[in-house]
Amino acid sequence: MRYSGLLSLAVVAAGVVVSGSVAKAEDPYWDRRDQRHDRQDLRRDYARVDDLRADMARDQWRLNEDLRCGRLRAAEREARDMARDQRTLNAKRRDIRRDRSDMYWDRRDR
């Protein structure tokens, strides 16, 4: 019997904590914060795509120069580098598509 008061106090405290976390999840501040992080992530992804495209353009120029001068090993290296950059670029494009879709559905859920 003497622990029933402590038990009821613990239950009430747990209820307050749980209700506070539920209220925070529905708070528009947290929604805006999530959207801000999504936009920042999207900007970083677009910047990375631009960097990859510039790198691929330099690699293409070097590949053409290596082929013109007959440096086949250097041309193979450049071709491998370009293939790796292309795979990374494709992955970033998929990530951008997912981020844009996530932002769209976040706006619709409001």
N, C-alpha and C positions, 0 to 999 in steps of 0.2 A: 504494500500500500504506500509506503513512503517513497517509492520510486515512480509512482504513477504521475506525480507532479512534474518530475524531471522528464519523463517520457512524453508527456503532453507538451511541455515546453520545447523539446527537441522536434516534435512533429510540426508544431507551429513555425519554428525557425526554418525548418526544411521547406515548408509551404511558402514562406516569404521569399526564400532564395529562388525557388522554382518559378514563382509568379514573376519575380523581378527579371529573370532571364527570358521568360516568354515575352514580357513587355518590351525588353530590349530588342528582341528579334523582330517585333512589329514596329519598332520606332523608325520613322522616316530618315533619321540621321544615319542609321546604319545602312539603309538602302542607298542613300546618296554616297556614302563612303565606299560601298561595294561598286557602284557605278564609276566613281572616280578612279578606283584601282583598275577596273576594266578598261577605261579610256587610257590610262597610263600604260598598261600592258599592250594595248593596241598600238599606241604611238611608238613604243620600243620595238614592237614587231615590224612596223612599217619602216623604221629607221634601219633595222637589221636587213630587211629585204633590199633597201636601197644600197646598203654597203655590199651585200652579196652581188647585186647586179653590177656594181662598179668593179668589184673584184673579178667577176666573170668576164667583163669587157677587157680588163687588163690581161687576164689569162688568155683570152681569145687572140689578142694582139700578139702576145708572146708565142702562142702556138703557131700562128701564121708565120711569124718571123723565124721560128725554129724550123718549120717545114721548108720555108724558102731558102734557108741557109744550109739545110741538110743535117741538122742536129736532131736525129731521131730519138735519142734517149731523153733529151730535154723536152721534145714534143710529147713523148709518152707521159712524162711527169706532169706536164701542163694539162694533158687530156685527163689524167687521173684526178688532178686538182679540180678541173672544171666539172667532172662527174660528181665529185664529193660536194662541191658548191651547189650543183643542181639539185642533189638530194636534200641538202639543207634548205634550199630555197623552196622546194616543194613542201617540206615539212612546215616551214614558216607560213606558207600560203594556207595550208590546212588549219594551222593554229589561228590565223587571222579569221578564217571563215567561222571557226568555232567561237572565237571571241565576239565576232559581230552578231552571231546567232544568239549567244548568251546575253548580250546587251539588249537585243531586240526583245527577247522573252522577259528580261528583267523589267523593261518598260511596260510590257503588256500586263504583267502580273500586278501592277499597282492598281 
